[in-house]
C-alpha cells in the first residue's frame, strides 16, 4: 500500500468504527453509477484492504438493511445489496452537496422556518438538516433564501429576514458551527495533501489502493461538507478553507478514477454478472 494511503488508513483505525458509514459512501460513490447493486463479496474484498473483519462487515450490512438503508436479495448462497429508498434519498441529496453544488443566487435574505410540535417534527428536522438548514434555536431553522425547502417541512411557518444587520449576523453565527466546519476542512487538507503530491509525482498506485483511496477521500470529505451550509462567499470569513478543500478533493478524485474503476471491473459483481460500465454522471462529478 502506498505511503500516504497507509497513514490515512492508520488514522481511520484510531477512530470509532465507521464500517456502516463507509459502506454508504461506497455505494453512493462507486456502486450507484454502475447499476446500483453489488455482491457482498465485493464489499468484503474492499473492507479487507482496511483490515476490517468480514464478520464486522456482515453485521454492519445487516443492521443497515434492518434500518432501511439497504435492500438485500439472495441468489443461492450469495447476498446482493442495493440502496433502499431511504439510502437513495440521502445519496441524491449528497450528490448535489458533495460533487456539484449549485452556484449561489443569494438575494441578501434568509429563509426562516418555524417547526411545530406535531408528530412529523423529527422527519422535518432531519430533512432540513440534510438540506443544509441551520438551527439557532429549537424549532427554528434558517438557510439563505433560495434554498429548496424539503417536502417534510412543507407545513412549517415560513418567514424572510435580512442578513445585513447585526441581528442577521448573529443569526448566521448561531445557526451553523462554522469554526468546527473550517477545522474539519483544515484537517481534511492536512490528511490528503500528501496523496495529491504522490499522484502529481506520478508515483505508482495499484488499482486496489486507488479504489481504497477514492472511497476514503469521499468518506472524509462528505463528513465535512455535509455540515457546510455552502453559504454565499460574502457571508464567509476571508480565509474560509472550503474552496481549497474542494479543489484538493477534485484533483485527487479525478486522478484516482481510472485505476479505481479498473478495480471495480475486476472485483465488482451483481446478480447478473460483472458490474455494468459507469454512467455518464460519474464523469460530471466535480465539474464546477
C-alpha positions in Angstrom: 0.0 0.0 0.0 1.4 3.4 -0.9 2.7 5.5 2.0 0.2 8.4 2.0 -2.7 5.9 2.0 -1.1 3.9 4.8 -1.2 7.0 7.1 -4.9 7.6 6.1 -5.9 4.0 6.9 -3.9 4.1 10.2 -5.8 7.3 11.1 -9.1 5.6 10.3 -8.2 2.7 12.7 -7.8 5.2 15.6 -11.4 6.4 15.2 -14.6 4.7 16.4 -15.8 2.0 13.9 -17.4 3.6 10.9 -18.0 0.5 8.8 -21.6 1.3 8.1 -20.9 4.9 7.1 -18.1 3.8 4.8 -20.4 1.3 3.2 -22.9 4.0 2.4 -20.1 6.2 0.9 -19.0 3.2 -1.2 -22.5 2.6 -2.6 -23.2 6.3 -3.3 -19.9 7.0 -4.9 -19.0 3.8 -6.7 -21.9 1.4 -7.0 -24.9 3.7 -7.9 -23.1 4.8 -11.1 -22.6 1.2 -12.0 -26.1 -0.2 -11.8 -26.7 0.2 -8.0 -26.5 -3.5 -6.9 -23.3 -5.3 -5.7 -22.4 -8.7 -4.4 -21.4 -8.9 -0.7 -18.1 -10.5 -1.8 -17.2 -7.3 -3.5 -17.8 -5.4 -0.3 -15.7 -7.9 1.7 -12.8 -7.6 -0.7 -12.8 -3.8 -0.3 -13.1 -3.8 3.5 -10.2 -6.3 3.6 -7.9 -3.6 2.4 -8.9 -1.6 5.5 -8.2 -4.7 7.7 -11.9 -4.8 8.7 -13.0 -8.3 9.5 -15.7 -9.9 7.3 -17.9 -10.6 10.3 -17.9 -6.9 11.2 -18.9 -6.0 7.6 -21.7 -8.6 7.5 -23.1 -7.3 10.8 -22.9 -3.7 9.7 -24.7 -4.5 6.4 -27.4 -6.5 8.2 -28.0 -3.6 10.6 -28.2 -1.1 7.7 -30.7 -3.3 5.9 -32.8 -3.6 9.1 -32.7 0.2 9.5 -34.0 0.8 5.9 -30.7 1.9 4.2 -30.3 -1.2 2.0 -32.3 -3.9 0.4 -30.8 -7.4 0.4 -31.6 -10.2 -2.0 -30.1 -13.7 -2.3 -29.3 -15.9 -5.3 -28.3 -19.3 -4.0 -26.0 -18.6 -1.1 -24.8 -15.3 -2.4 -26.1 -12.0 -1.0 -26.6 -8.8 -3.0 -27.3 -5.3 -1.8 -28.7 -2.1 -3.2 -29.7 1.2 -1.7 -33.3 1.3 -0.4 -35.5 4.4 -0.7 -34.1 5.9 2.5 -30.5 5.4 1.4 -31.2 6.6 -2.2 -32.8 9.8 -1.0 -29.8 10.5 1.3 -27.4 9.8 -1.6 -29.3 12.0 -4.0 -29.1 14.9 -1.6 -25.4 14.2 -1.0 -24.7 14.2 -4.8 -25.8 17.9 -5.0 -23.9 18.9 -1.9 -20.7 16.9 -2.3 -20.0 16.7 -6.1 -21.7 19.5 -7.8 -23.2 22.2 -5.6 -25.1 24.9 -7.5 -23.8 28.5 -7.6 -25.5 30.7 -5.1 -28.2 33.0 -6.2 -28.5 34.6 -2.8 -30.5 37.8 -2.6 -29.2 39.0 0.8 -32.0 37.5 2.8 -32.6 34.3 4.8 -35.5 31.8 4.8 -36.7 31.3 8.4 -38.8 28.2 9.2 -40.7 27.6 12.4 -41.5 23.9 13.0 -44.3 23.0 15.3 -44.6 20.1 17.8 -46.5 17.7 15.5 -45.7 14.1 15.0 -43.7 14.8 11.9 -41.3 17.1 13.6 -38.4 14.6 13.7 -38.7 13.9 10.0 -38.8 17.6 9.2 -35.8 18.3 11.3 -33.7 15.5 9.7 -34.7 16.6 6.2 -33.9 20.3 7.0 -30.5 19.4 8.4 -29.7 17.3 5.3 -30.8 20.2 3.1 -28.3 22.5 4.7 -30.5 24.4 7.1 -29.1 25.6 10.4 -30.9 25.9 13.7 -30.1 28.7 16.1 -33.0 27.7 18.5 -35.2 24.6 19.0 -37.9 24.6 16.3 -36.3 27.4 14.3 -34.4 26.6 11.0 -32.7 29.0 8.7 -31.0 29.0 5.3 -30.1 31.5 2.6 -33.2 32.4 0.6 -33.5 30.3 -2.5 -32.5 27.0 -0.8 -35.3 24.5 -1.5 -37.4 23.6 1.4 -37.8 19.8 1.8 -41.3 18.3 1.4 -41.1 17.1 5.0 -41.1 20.7 6.2 -43.8 21.9 3.9 -46.1 22.7 6.8 -43.6 25.0 8.6 -44.3 28.7 9.0 -42.1 30.5 6.6 -40.6 34.0 7.0 -37.8 36.0 5.4 -35.3 38.0 7.3 -32.4 40.3 6.3 -28.8 39.2 7.0 -27.3 42.6 6.6 -27.7 44.0 10.1 -26.4 42.9 13.5 -29.3 40.6 14.1 -28.8 38.9 10.8 -25.1 38.3 11.5 -25.9 36.9 14.9 -28.5 34.6 13.4 -25.8 33.4 11.0 -23.2 32.8 13.7 -25.6 30.9 15.9 -27.2 28.7 13.2 -24.1 27.0 11.9 -20.9 25.9 13.7 -18.7 27.5 11.0 -15.5 27.2 13.0 -16.0 23.5 13.5 -16.6 23.1 9.8 -13.5 25.2 9.0 -11.5 23.0 11.4 -12.8 19.9 9.6 -11.8 21.2 6.2 -8.3 22.0 7.5 -7.9 18.5 8.9 -9.1 17.1 5.6 -6.5 19.1 3.7 -3.7 18.0 6.0 -4.8 14.4 5.7 -5.0 14.2 1.9 -2.5 16.8 0.6 0.3 14.2 0.7 -1.8 11.9 -1.5 -2.1 14.7 -4.1 1.6 15.1 -4.0 2.1 11.4 -4.6 -0.2 11.5 -7.6 1.3 14.6 -9.0 4.8 13.0 -8.9 3.4 10.1 -10.9 4.2 7.5 -8.2 2.8 4.1 -8.9 -0.5 3.2 -7.2 -2.2 -0.2 -7.6 -5.9 -0.4 -8.6 -6.8 -1.7 -5.2 -5.0 1.3 -3.5 -6.7 3.7 -5.9 -10.1 2.4 -5.1 -9.5 2.4 -1.3 -8.1 6.0 -1.6 -11.1 7.1 -3.6 -13.7 5.8 -1.1 -11.8 7.2 1.9 -11.4 10.5 0.2 -15.1 10.9 -0.3 -15.9 9.4 3.1 -13.8 12.1 4.8 -14.9 14.9 2.6 -18.5 14.0 2.9 -18.3 14.1 6.7 -17.2 17.8 6.5 -19.1 19.1 3.5 -22.5 17.8 4.6 -22.1 20.0 7.7 -21.3 23.0 5.5 -24.4 25.1 4.6 -22.5 26.3 1.5 -23.2 29.9 2.3 -22.6 32.7 -0.3 -18.9 33.8 -0.3 -19.9 37.2 1.0 -21.1 35.6 4.3 -17.9 33.6 4.9 -14.6 34.6 6.5 -11.9 35.7 4.1 -9.7 32.7 5.0 -12.5 30.1 4.6 -10.8 26.8 3.7 -13.8 25.2 2.0 -12.7 26.0 -1.6 -9.2 24.8 -1.1 -10.6 21.5 0.3 -12.9 21.2 -2.7 -10.1 21.8 -5.2 -7.9 19.2 -3.4 -10.8 16.6 -3.3 -11.5 17.3 -7.0 -7.8 16.9 -8.1 -7.3 13.7 -6.2 -10.7 12.2 -7.2 -10.1 12.7 -10.9 -6.6 11.3 -10.6 -8.0 8.1 -8.9 -10.9 7.4 -11.2 -9.2 5.4 -14.0 -7.4 2.9 -11.7 -10.3 2.7 -9.2 -12.7 1.8 -11.9 -10.4 -0.9 -13.1 -10.6 -2.4 -9.7 -14.3 -2.5 -9.9 -14.1 -4.0 -13.4 -12.2 -7.0 -11.9 -13.9 -7.3 -8.5 -17.3 -5.8 -8.8 -20.2 -8.2 -9.4 -24.0 -8.1 -9.3 -26.6 -10.9 -9.5 -26.4 -10.6 -13.3 -22.6 -10.8 -13.5 -19.9 -8.1 -13.8 -21.0 -4.6 -13.0 -22.1 -2.5 -16.0 -20.0 0.4 -17.2 -20.3 3.6 -15.2 -23.0 6.1 -16.1 -22.2 9.5 -17.6 -23.0 11.0 -14.2 -19.6 9.8 -12.8 -17.7 11.9 -15.3 -19.6 15.0 -14.4 -18.6 15.0 -10.8 -16.5 18.0 -9.6 -17.0 19.7 -12.9 -17.6 23.2 -11.4 
